[in-house]
């Protein structure tokens, strides 16, 4: 690193260059109004902006698109979502992960409908007061839906800014410095376009590996590029190794193919979601991983182990299957094989069922397409 690094200095020319690039190359997304529509006087729908931002947290655009379209078809307004059955919302969300987002989505819709007359607050502070809306989502909705000069910083923006300024402080410690730089770049006239332009640039040009610097509208002021060290940034603090938890899952199958299910407690990990009976594993402790934890006596047969990674821990579930007849125990129900995909099953439970009943999730995948 012997090259002299340029200073970021004034940011107005960077912003202008970025917006000119965005006018030509913005991604066309179902929740986004392109710049030409804004110039014609159309305004973004805050409901669509909010819904997309919640769905996109820690999820890819490709995965979100069909869910977003399905939600809009079922609940085209925030009032419609507020009036929906919670179980229906959880079922529609199943597969997107991070299920606390779905619970907060419903709570937020209810509060907007009942306390705000179906109209989203138009400021960051007002948005942050709603259930499930943190700093990032409040800034994104304020900027994109309401034209507020908010600093919107996601993972893509962090990558762009840490390279522009060659920020040596590891993430997450650098977040305050990054936000300060972004805030200085936000234009008064087009804050929503600027926010989306920064995200698009990080997603399509300033990528984690082999960034296309020759196509970047801000490369002429990029310190990391001048140093030949683009892929060194952002610098991240070393992550602690995730603990491994053990447990068991029990797939009881009726002669007609129905599978025994139950609902998890409303609070805690995967709260309110549907599951097969399992041992008492949590993020902090192991559960039994043998048939001693079975919900009732049966000829349980081992079907191997499934592995799943949560945000803060990894889980190894030993899978057991048994043929069972009779009524469902209290708090459980039988779900027919051909409608199993409609249940609000988190991914880890789909894996467990698939291990015991190969092909059980294929109907779900066909529906999503």
C-alpha positions as CSV (number, residue, x, y, z in Angstrom):
1,X,0.0,0.0,0.0
2,X,2.3,2.7,-1.2
3,X,-0.1,4.7,-3.3
4,X,-1.2,8.0,-1.9
5,X,-4.8,7.8,-0.8
6,X,-7.1,10.6,-1.9
7,X,-9.2,12.4,0.7
8,X,-13.0,12.0,0.5
9,X,-13.5,15.7,1.1
10,X,-16.7,17.3,-0.2
11,X,-19.3,14.8,-1.2
12,X,-21.6,16.8,-3.5
13,X,-19.9,15.6,-6.7
14,X,-20.0,12.0,-5.5
15,X,-23.7,12.3,-4.9
16,X,-24.3,13.8,-8.2
17,X,-22.3,11.2,-10.0
18,X,-24.1,8.4,-8.1
19,X,-27.6,9.8,-8.9
20,X,-26.7,10.2,-12.6
21,X,-25.6,6.5,-12.6
22,X,-28.8,5.5,-10.8
23,X,-31.0,7.3,-13.4
24,X,-29.5,5.0,-16.0
25,X,-28.9,1.7,-14.2
26,X,-31.4,1.4,-11.3
27,X,-32.8,-2.1,-10.6
28,X,-36.5,-2.5,-11.5
29,X,-38.1,-3.9,-8.4
30,X,-41.8,-4.5,-7.7
31,X,-41.8,-2.2,-4.6
32,X,-39.8,0.6,-6.1
33,X,-40.9,3.7,-8.1
34,X,-38.2,4.6,-10.7
35,X,-36.9,8.1,-11.0
36,X,-39.0,8.9,-14.1
37,X,-42.2,8.1,-12.2
38,X,-41.1,10.4,-9.3
39,X,-40.5,13.2,-11.8
40,X,-44.0,12.7,-13.2
41,X,-45.4,13.4,-9.7
42,X,-46.1,9.8,-8.5
43,X,-45.3,9.1,-4.9
44,X,-44.1,5.8,-3.3
45,X,-46.7,3.8,-1.3
46,X,-45.4,3.8,2.3
47,X,-47.0,0.4,2.9
48,X,-45.1,-1.2,0.0
49,X,-41.9,0.4,1.0
50,X,-42.2,-0.7,4.6
51,X,-43.3,-4.3,3.7
52,X,-40.4,-4.7,1.3
53,X,-37.8,-3.4,3.8
54,X,-39.0,-5.7,6.5
55,X,-38.9,-8.7,4.2
56,X,-35.5,-7.8,2.8
57,X,-33.8,-7.8,6.2
58,X,-31.2,-10.6,6.0
59,X,-33.0,-12.1,2.9
60,X,-32.2,-11.8,-0.8
61,X,-34.2,-9.9,-3.3
62,X,-34.7,-13.1,-5.3
63,X,-36.3,-14.8,-2.3
64,X,-38.4,-11.8,-1.4
65,X,-40.1,-11.1,-4.7
66,X,-42.7,-13.9,-4.7
67,X,-43.5,-13.4,-1.0
68,X,-44.0,-9.6,-1.6
69,X,-46.3,-10.2,-4.5
70,X,-48.2,-12.9,-2.5
71,X,-48.7,-10.5,0.5
72,X,-49.9,-7.7,-1.7
73,X,-52.4,-10.0,-3.4
74,X,-53.8,-11.2,0.0
75,X,-53.4,-7.9,1.9
76,X,-53.1,-4.9,-0.5
77,X,-53.2,-2.3,2.2
78,X,-51.9,-1.9,5.8
79,X,-55.6,-2.0,7.0
80,X,-56.1,-5.3,5.3
81,X,-53.0,-6.7,6.9
82,X,-54.0,-5.4,10.3
83,X,-57.4,-7.2,9.9
84,X,-55.8,-10.5,8.8
85,X,-55.6,-13.6,11.1
86,X,-52.2,-13.9,12.7
87,X,-52.0,-17.6,11.7
88,X,-52.6,-16.6,8.0
89,X,-49.8,-14.1,8.2
90,X,-47.4,-16.6,9.7
91,X,-48.2,-19.2,7.1
92,X,-47.7,-16.7,4.3
93,X,-44.3,-15.7,5.8
94,X,-43.1,-19.3,6.3
95,X,-39.8,-19.8,4.5
96,X,-38.6,-16.2,4.8
97,X,-37.0,-16.9,8.2
98,X,-36.5,-14.6,11.2
99,X,-40.1,-15.1,12.3
100,X,-40.1,-12.4,14.9
101,X,-40.2,-10.1,11.8
102,X,-43.6,-11.6,10.9
103,X,-45.0,-11.1,14.4
104,X,-43.9,-7.5,14.5
105,X,-45.2,-7.0,11.0
106,X,-48.7,-7.8,12.1
107,X,-48.3,-5.7,15.3
108,X,-47.1,-2.8,13.3
109,X,-49.9,-3.0,10.8
110,X,-52.4,-3.1,13.7
111,X,-50.9,0.0,15.3
112,X,-50.8,2.0,12.1
113,X,-54.4,1.0,11.4
114,X,-55.8,1.7,14.9
115,X,-53.6,4.5,16.3
116,X,-52.6,6.3,13.1
117,X,-55.8,6.0,11.0
118,X,-54.1,3.7,8.5
119,X,-51.4,6.3,7.6
120,X,-47.7,5.7,8.4
121,X,-45.9,8.4,10.3
122,X,-43.7,10.4,7.9
123,X,-40.7,11.0,10.2
124,X,-37.9,8.7,11.4
125,X,-38.9,9.3,15.0
126,X,-42.5,8.5,14.4
127,X,-41.6,5.4,12.4
128,X,-39.2,4.2,15.1
129,X,-42.0,4.3,17.6
130,X,-43.9,1.5,15.8
131,X,-43.4,-2.2,16.7
132,X,-40.5,-3.9,14.9
133,X,-39.1,-0.8,13.2
134,X,-35.6,0.0,14.1
135,X,-33.1,2.7,13.0
136,X,-32.5,1.2,9.6
137,X,-36.1,0.6,8.6
138,X,-37.2,3.9,9.9
139,X,-34.5,5.7,7.9
140,X,-35.3,3.7,4.7
141,X,-39.1,4.3,4.9
142,X,-38.6,8.0,5.8
143,X,-36.2,8.6,2.9
144,X,-37.9,6.4,0.2
145,X,-41.5,6.9,1.0
146,X,-41.5,10.4,2.4
147,X,-38.4,12.1,1.0
148,X,-36.8,12.8,4.3
149,X,-33.0,13.3,4.3
150,X,-32.3,10.2,6.3
151,X,-29.0,8.3,6.3
152,X,-29.9,4.7,5.2
153,X,-27.2,2.3,5.9
154,X,-27.4,-1.5,5.1
155,X,-24.7,-4.0,4.5
156,X,-24.3,-2.8,0.9
157,X,-23.9,0.8,1.9
158,X,-21.4,-0.2,4.6
159,X,-19.3,-1.8,2.0
160,X,-19.4,1.2,-0.4
161,X,-18.5,3.7,2.3
162,X,-15.8,1.7,4.0
163,X,-14.1,1.4,0.6
164,X,-14.6,5.1,-0.3
165,X,-13.0,6.2,2.9
166,X,-10.8,3.2,3.6
167,X,-12.2,2.9,7.1
168,X,-9.8,0.8,9.2
169,X,-12.1,0.4,12.2
170,X,-13.7,-3.0,12.1
171,X,-17.4,-3.5,11.9
172,X,-19.6,-3.1,13.9
173,X,-17.5,-0.4,15.5
174,X,-17.3,1.6,12.4
175,X,-21.1,2.0,12.0
176,X,-21.3,5.5,13.6
177,X,-18.5,6.8,11.3
178,X,-20.2,5.3,8.2
179,X,-23.5,6.8,9.1
180,X,-21.9,10.2,9.5
181,X,-20.4,10.0,6.0
182,X,-23.6,8.9,4.5
183,X,-25.5,11.7,6.2
184,X,-23.1,14.2,4.6
185,X,-23.8,12.7,1.2
186,X,-27.6,12.7,1.4
187,X,-29.1,15.3,-1.0
188,X,-32.1,17.4,0.0
189,X,-33.8,16.9,-3.4
190,X,-33.7,13.1,-3.9
191,X,-32.9,11.3,-0.6
192,X,-35.0,8.2,-1.5
193,X,-33.3,7.8,-4.9
194,X,-29.9,8.4,-3.2
195,X,-30.6,5.7,-0.6
196,X,-31.7,3.2,-3.3
197,X,-28.7,4.2,-5.5
198,X,-26.2,3.4,-2.7
199,X,-27.8,0.0,-2.1
200,X,-27.9,-0.8,-5.8
201,X,-24.3,0.2,-6.2
202,X,-23.2,-2.1,-3.4
203,X,-25.3,-5.0,-4.7
204,X,-24.3,-4.8,-8.4
205,X,-21.0,-2.9,-8.7
206,X,-19.2,-2.6,-5.3
207,X,-19.6,-6.3,-4.6
208,X,-17.8,-8.2,-1.9
209,X,-15.6,-10.0,-4.4
210,X,-14.2,-8.6,-7.6
211,X,-16.0,-5.3,-7.6
212,X,-16.5,-3.7,-11.0
213,X,-14.6,-0.6,-10.2
214,X,-14.3,0.4,-13.9
215,X,-18.1,0.8,-13.9
216,X,-18.4,2.6,-10.6
217,X,-19.5,6.3,-10.8
218,X,-17.5,7.1,-7.6
219,X,-14.3,5.1,-8.2
220,X,-12.4,8.3,-9.0
221,X,-12.7,9.3,-5.3
222,X,-12.4,5.8,-3.8
223,X,-9.5,5.5,-1.4
224,X,-9.5,1.7,-1.3
225,X,-9.2,1.5,-5.1
226,X,-6.3,4.0,-5.0
227,X,-4.6,1.7,-2.6
228,X,-5.4,-1.4,-4.6
229,X,-7.2,-2.8,-1.5
230,X,-10.9,-2.9,-2.5
231,X,-11.5,-6.4,-1.1
232,X,-9.9,-5.7,2.2
233,X,-12.9,-3.5,3.2
234,X,-15.1,-3.6,5.1
235,X,-12.9,-4.9,7.9
236,X,-14.9,-7.1,10.3
237,X,-14.2,-8.1,13.8
238,X,-13.6,-11.8,14.3
239,X,-16.8,-13.7,15.1
240,X,-17.0,-16.0,18.1
241,X,-17.7,-19.6,17.1
242,X,-21.4,-20.4,17.3
243,X,-22.3,-22.9,20.1
244,X,-23.7,-26.3,19.0
245,X,-27.0,-27.4,20.5
246,X,-28.5,-30.9,20.3
247,X,-32.1,-32.0,20.2
248,X,-34.6,-34.5,18.7
249,X,-37.6,-34.1,16.5
250,X,-40.4,-36.7,16.3
251,X,-42.4,-37.1,13.1
252,X,-45.6,-39.1,13.8
253,X,-47.3,-40.2,10.6
254,X,-50.9,-41.5,10.4
255,X,-51.8,-44.3,7.9
256,X,-53.3,-41.7,5.5
257,X,-50.1,-39.7,5.5
258,X,-51.1,-36.9,7.9
259,X,-48.3,-35.6,10.1
260,X,-48.7,-34.6,13.8
261,X,-48.0,-31.0,14.5
262,X,-48.2,-28.5,17.4
263,X,-47.6,-24.8,17.9
264,X,-44.6,-23.2,19.6
265,X,-45.1,-20.7,22.5
266,X,-45.8,-17.2,21.3
267,X,-42.6,-15.8,22.8
268,X,-39.1,-16.9,22.2
269,X,-37.3,-18.6,19.3
270,X,-39.7,-19.3,16.4
271,X,-42.5,-17.9,18.5
272,X,-46.0,-18.9,17.3
273,X,-44.7,-21.0,14.5
274,X,-45.7,-24.6,13.8
275,X,-43.5,-27.5,14.6
276,X,-43.4,-31.3,15.0
277,X,-42.9,-32.5,18.6
278,X,-39.3,-31.9,19.7
279,X,-37.2,-32.3,22.8
280,X,-36.7,-29.2,25.0
281,X,-33.7,-27.7,23.2
282,X,-33.1,-23.9,23.2
283,X,-30.5,-21.5,22.1
284,X,-28.9,-21.8,25.5
285,X,-29.2,-25.5,26.3
286,X,-29.3,-28.9,24.7
287,X,-32.4,-31.1,24.6
288,X,-32.4,-34.9,24.7
289,X,-31.4,-36.3,21.3
290,X,-32.8,-39.8,21.7
291,X,-36.3,-41.5,22.0
292,X,-36.5,-40.8,25.7
293,X,-37.9,-37.3,24.7
294,X,-40.6,-38.8,22.5
295,X,-44.1,-37.2,23.1
296,X,-45.6,-40.7,23.6
297,X,-44.6,-44.4,23.3
298,X,-44.4,-45.7,19.7
299,X,-42.1,-47.7,17.4
300,X,-39.8,-44.7,16.8
301,X,-37.2,-45.3,14.1
302,X,-34.1,-43.2,13.5
303,X,-34.0,-41.1,10.3
304,X,-30.6,-39.5,10.7
305,X,-29.7,-36.0,11.8
306,X,-30.5,-32.6,10.3
307,X,-28.3,-29.6,10.8
308,X,-29.5,-26.0,10.9
309,X,-27.8,-22.7,11.7
310,X,-29.6,-20.0,13.6
311,X,-28.2,-16.5,14.1
312,X,-26.5,-17.3,17.4
313,X,-26.1,-21.1,17.4
314,X,-26.1,-24.2,15.3
315,X,-28.5,-27.1,15.9
316,X,-28.2,-30.8,15.3
317,X,-31.6,-32.5,15.5
318,X,-31.9,-36.3,15.6
319,X,-34.9,-37.3,13.6
320,X,-37.3,-40.1,14.5
321,X,-40.4,-41.4,12.7
322,X,-43.2,-43.6,13.8
323,X,-46.5,-44.8,12.4
324,X,-49.3,-43.7,14.7
325,X,-53.1,-44.0,14.8
326,X,-55.8,-42.4,16.8
327,X,-56.7,-38.8,17.7
328,X,-54.1,-36.1,18.2
329,X,-52.9,-35.5,21.8
330,X,-54.1,-32.3,23.4
331,X,-52.5,-29.2,21.9
332,X,-51.6,-31.1,18.7
333,X,-53.3,-31.6,15.4
334,X,-53.0,-33.9,12.3
335,X,-52.0,-32.0,9.1
336,X,-53.0,-33.8,5.9
337,X,-50.0,-34.8,3.7
338,X,-51.3,-32.8,0.6
339,X,-51.8,-29.6,2.6
340,X,-48.7,-29.8,4.8
341,X,-47.0,-27.1,2.8
342,X,-49.7,-24.6,3.9
343,X,-48.6,-24.9,7.6
344,X,-46.5,-22.1,9.1
345,X,-43.4,-24.4,9.3
346,X,-40.0,-22.8,9.8
347,X,-37.2,-24.1,7.7
348,X,-35.7,-26.3,10.4
349,X,-39.0,-28.1,10.8
350,X,-39.3,-28.6,7.1
351,X,-35.8,-30.1,7.1
352,X,-36.9,-32.5,9.9
353,X,-40.1,-33.6,8.1
354,X,-38.1,-34.0,4.8
355,X,-35.6,-36.3,6.6
356,X,-38.4,-38.6,7.7
357,X,-40.7,-38.2,4.7
358,X,-38.7,-37.5,1.6
359,X,-40.5,-35.1,-0.8
360,X,-42.8,-33.7,1.8
361,X,-41.8,-30.1,1.0
362,X,-42.0,-30.4,-2.8
363,X,-45.6,-29.2,-2.9
364,X,-44.6,-26.1,-1.0
365,X,-41.8,-25.3,-3.5
366,X,-44.2,-25.8,-6.4
367,X,-46.7,-23.3,-4.8
368,X,-44.0,-20.6,-4.3
369,X,-43.0,-20.7,-8.0
